[in-house]
Amino acid sequence: MFERFQEFFQNLTAEHPKSEFAPDDPRIAVAALCIQVMEADGKVEATEQKKLRKLLHDQYGLDGKQLEALIAAGEEAENEAVDYFRFTSDLKRHLNNDQRVELIGILWDIVYADGERSEMEDHAIWRIADLLGVSGRERIMKRQEAAARVPGPKLESKDAD
């Protein structure tokens, strides 16, 4: 009977392998916030997913299975979260001000990956920036920088927030 229990628990863990990342790894919080911003407008485009993978690869040097494991861990954390605070409070402890401002720039790059910026995405980044202690001026500056990197016709002609 003991062997049956042992086999049962081994099968459970085999179906759900342990993540390569500790639950409090700040990279999971970054991935989760990126995913929340991607989903803010109600649709996740392939261009946004591609941009997420490129940004996480560039930021952390992850490839293949490690990159996919980080994204999966971020998705799982994002699905369990009720708000942004869980992630921003953790990141506020791990990142200095310049790194937090850079994170806002990364989030804007994800917003512009599909060539559009919605009010819901604006609101999500405003809340995240506020919780991270990033000023409105810095947030707008990062938005303008991200918009300037978008190829083709510029999407913004004014600095309204």
C-alpha positions as CSV (number, residue, x, y, z in Angstrom):
1,M,0.0,0.0,0.0
2,F,2.8,2.4,0.8
3,E,4.3,1.8,-2.6
4,R,1.0,2.8,-4.2
5,F,1.1,6.1,-2.4
6,Q,4.7,6.6,-3.3
7,E,3.9,5.9,-7.0
8,F,0.9,8.2,-6.9
9,F,3.0,11.2,-5.6
10,Q,5.8,10.5,-8.1
11,N,3.2,10.6,-10.9
12,L,1.9,13.9,-9.6
13,T,5.3,15.5,-9.6
14,A,6.2,14.0,-13.0
15,E,3.2,15.7,-14.5
16,H,4.1,19.1,-13.0
17,P,7.9,19.4,-13.0
18,K,9.5,21.8,-10.5
19,S,10.1,25.2,-12.0
20,E,13.7,26.2,-12.5
21,F,12.9,29.5,-10.8
22,A,12.3,30.1,-7.1
23,P,8.8,31.5,-6.4
24,D,10.4,34.8,-5.2
25,D,12.7,35.2,-8.2
26,P,12.3,38.8,-9.4
27,R,12.4,37.6,-13.0
28,I,9.1,35.9,-12.5
29,A,7.6,39.2,-11.3
30,V,9.0,40.9,-14.4
31,A,7.6,38.2,-16.7
32,A,4.2,38.3,-14.9
33,L,3.9,42.1,-15.2
34,C,4.8,41.9,-18.9
35,I,2.1,39.3,-19.4
36,Q,-0.4,41.4,-17.5
37,V,0.4,44.4,-19.8
38,M,0.1,42.2,-22.9
39,E,-3.3,41.0,-21.7
40,A,-4.6,44.5,-20.6
41,D,-6.3,45.3,-23.9
42,G,-8.0,41.9,-24.1
43,K,-6.0,40.4,-26.9
44,V,-2.5,39.0,-27.0
45,E,-0.9,39.3,-30.4
46,A,1.9,37.1,-31.8
47,T,4.0,40.2,-32.1
48,E,3.7,40.9,-28.4
49,Q,4.6,37.3,-27.5
50,K,7.6,37.5,-29.8
51,K,8.6,40.9,-28.2
52,L,8.3,39.4,-24.7
53,R,10.6,36.5,-25.6
54,K,13.1,38.9,-27.1
55,L,13.1,41.2,-24.2
56,L,13.4,38.5,-21.6
57,H,16.2,36.9,-23.6
58,D,18.0,40.2,-23.9
59,Q,17.5,41.1,-20.3
60,Y,18.4,37.8,-18.7
61,G,20.3,35.9,-21.4
62,L,17.9,33.0,-21.3
63,D,17.3,30.6,-24.3
64,G,15.2,27.6,-25.1
65,K,13.9,25.7,-22.1
66,Q,15.0,28.3,-19.6
67,L,13.2,31.1,-21.4
68,E,10.0,29.0,-21.7
69,A,10.2,28.0,-18.0
70,L,10.4,31.7,-17.1
71,I,7.5,32.6,-19.2
72,A,5.5,29.6,-17.9
73,A,6.3,30.6,-14.3
74,G,5.3,34.2,-15.1
75,E,2.0,33.0,-16.6
76,E,1.3,30.9,-13.5
77,A,2.1,33.7,-11.1
78,E,0.0,36.1,-13.2
79,N,-2.9,33.7,-13.2
80,E,-2.8,33.5,-9.4
81,A,-2.4,37.2,-8.8
82,V,-5.3,39.5,-7.9
83,D,-3.4,42.7,-8.6
84,Y,-0.1,44.3,-9.5
85,F,1.0,44.8,-5.9
86,R,2.3,41.2,-5.4
87,F,4.9,41.8,-8.2
88,T,5.6,45.5,-7.7
89,S,6.3,45.2,-4.0
90,D,8.8,42.4,-4.7
91,L,10.5,44.3,-7.5
92,K,10.7,47.5,-5.4
93,R,12.9,45.5,-3.0
94,H,15.1,44.0,-5.7
95,L,15.5,46.9,-8.2
96,N,17.0,50.3,-7.8
97,N,15.2,53.4,-9.2
98,D,17.0,53.3,-12.6
99,Q,16.1,49.6,-13.0
100,R,12.4,50.3,-12.2
101,V,12.3,53.0,-14.8
102,E,13.9,50.7,-17.3
103,L,11.2,48.1,-16.5
104,I,8.6,50.7,-17.4
105,G,10.4,51.1,-20.7
106,I,10.3,47.4,-21.3
107,L,6.5,47.3,-20.6
108,W,6.0,50.2,-23.1
109,D,8.0,48.2,-25.7
110,I,5.6,45.3,-25.2
111,V,2.6,47.7,-25.6
112,Y,3.9,49.0,-28.9
113,A,4.9,45.5,-30.3
114,D,1.5,45.2,-32.0
115,G,1.6,48.8,-33.3
116,E,-1.3,50.0,-31.1
117,R,-1.6,51.6,-27.6
118,S,-4.9,51.2,-25.8
119,E,-6.3,53.0,-22.8
120,M,-6.3,49.8,-20.8
121,E,-2.5,49.3,-21.5
122,D,-2.0,53.0,-20.5
123,H,-3.8,52.4,-17.3
124,A,-1.9,49.2,-16.5
125,I,1.4,50.8,-16.9
126,W,0.3,53.9,-15.0
127,R,-0.7,51.7,-12.0
128,I,2.5,49.6,-12.2
129,A,4.7,52.7,-12.5
130,D,2.9,54.3,-9.5
131,L,3.4,51.2,-7.4
132,L,7.0,51.0,-8.4
133,G,7.6,54.7,-7.4
134,V,8.3,55.7,-11.0
135,S,7.3,59.3,-11.7
136,G,4.8,60.4,-14.3
137,R,7.5,62.3,-16.1
138,E,9.7,59.2,-16.3
139,R,6.8,57.0,-17.4
140,I,5.9,59.4,-20.2
141,M,9.5,59.7,-21.3
142,K,9.8,55.9,-21.5
143,R,6.5,55.8,-23.5
144,Q,7.8,58.4,-25.9
145,E,11.1,56.5,-26.3
146,A,9.2,53.2,-27.0
147,A,6.9,55.0,-29.5
148,A,10.0,56.4,-31.3
149,R,11.3,52.9,-31.8
150,V,8.2,51.7,-33.6
151,P,8.9,51.3,-37.3
152,G,6.7,53.1,-39.8
153,P,4.4,56.0,-39.2
154,K,4.6,57.3,-35.7
155,L,1.6,56.4,-33.5
156,E,1.7,59.5,-31.3
157,S,1.8,63.1,-32.3
158,K,1.1,64.7,-28.9
159,D,2.3,64.1,-25.3
160,A,-1.1,63.8,-23.7
161,D,-1.2,61.3,-20.9
